[in-house]
Amino acid sequence: MGIWKNAFKLPGHSAITEEEKKLLNALALKINKRSMGNVAALALESTRPLHNLGSQALVFVTPMISAVFSKEEMDKFVKLLENPNAVDFFIDELNSGDSKSDTKVVK
């Protein structure tokens, strides 16, 4: 039974660093400024099973979009897309920012 103990065990995901939180928070603010927070959160939630494929697609197109983003930035985005903890944090940021902008005072 010892050989099968870890046969189907998935690796754990790392915690989000402060630098990654700042990056995701800034991105969420830009999206919420355009009132697209709910749409972005819905898109992220509905494509959750495809995030690993999306990160590998980013790796594939990195040479083509290297004029816009540096390799280090692309590596950060790939790492964040593969980490479910980062995606959850980003969705929470999108939803919290949208609820702040929805509170309007009606007189």
C-alpha positions in Angstrom: 0.0 0.0 0.0 3.0 2.3 0.4 3.5 2.8 -3.3 -0.1 4.1 -3.8 0.0 6.4 -0.8 1.1 9.4 -2.9 0.2 8.2 -6.4 -2.8 10.6 -6.9 -1.8 13.4 -4.5 -1.8 16.9 -6.0 0.8 19.4 -4.8 -0.3 22.2 -2.5 -0.5 25.8 -3.8 1.6 28.5 -2.3 0.3 31.5 -0.4 0.1 34.9 -2.2 3.0 37.3 -1.5 2.5 41.0 -0.8 3.9 41.9 -4.2 1.3 39.6 -5.9 -1.5 41.1 -3.8 -0.5 44.6 -4.9 -0.4 43.6 -8.5 -3.9 41.9 -8.3 -5.3 44.8 -6.3 -4.1 47.4 -8.9 -5.6 45.3 -11.7 -8.9 44.9 -9.8 -9.0 48.7 -9.3 -8.5 49.3 -13.0 -11.3 46.8 -13.9 -13.7 48.2 -11.2 -13.0 51.7 -12.4 -14.6 50.7 -15.7 -17.5 49.0 -13.9 -16.5 45.6 -15.2 -15.8 43.9 -11.8 -18.8 41.6 -11.9 -18.2 40.5 -15.5 -14.6 39.8 -14.8 -15.4 37.8 -11.6 -18.0 35.8 -13.5 -15.5 35.1 -16.3 -12.9 33.9 -13.9 -15.3 31.7 -11.9 -16.8 30.1 -15.0 -13.4 29.3 -16.5 -11.8 28.0 -13.3 -11.1 24.5 -14.7 -9.3 26.0 -17.7 -6.9 28.3 -15.8 -3.9 25.9 -16.1 -4.5 25.6 -19.9 -4.7 29.4 -20.1 -1.4 29.8 -18.2 0.2 27.4 -20.7 -1.3 29.3 -23.6 0.4 32.5 -22.1 3.7 30.6 -22.1 3.1 29.7 -25.8 2.4 33.2 -26.9 5.1 34.9 -24.8 7.4 35.4 -27.7 4.7 37.1 -29.7 3.6 39.6 -27.1 7.1 40.3 -25.7 6.9 43.8 -27.3 4.1 44.7 -24.8 5.1 42.8 -21.7 8.5 41.7 -20.3 9.3 38.1 -19.7 9.3 38.7 -15.9 5.8 40.1 -16.1 4.5 37.2 -18.2 6.1 34.8 -15.7 4.2 36.6 -12.9 0.9 36.3 -14.7 1.4 32.6 -15.5 2.3 31.9 -11.9 -0.8 33.8 -10.7 -3.1 32.1 -13.1 -1.9 28.6 -12.0 -2.4 29.4 -8.3 -6.1 29.0 -7.2 -5.4 31.1 -4.0 -4.4 34.0 -6.2 -7.5 33.6 -8.4 -9.7 33.5 -5.3 -8.0 36.7 -3.9 -8.5 38.4 -7.3 -12.2 37.5 -7.4 -12.7 38.8 -3.9 -11.0 42.0 -4.8 -13.2 42.4 -7.9 -16.3 41.8 -5.8 -15.4 44.0 -2.9 -14.5 46.9 -5.2 -17.7 46.6 -7.1 -19.8 46.7 -3.9 -18.0 49.9 -2.8 -18.9 51.6 -6.1 -22.5 50.4 -6.0 -23.4 52.3 -2.8 -25.0 55.5 -4.0 -26.8 57.9 -1.8 -30.3 58.6 -3.0 -32.1 61.6 -1.6 
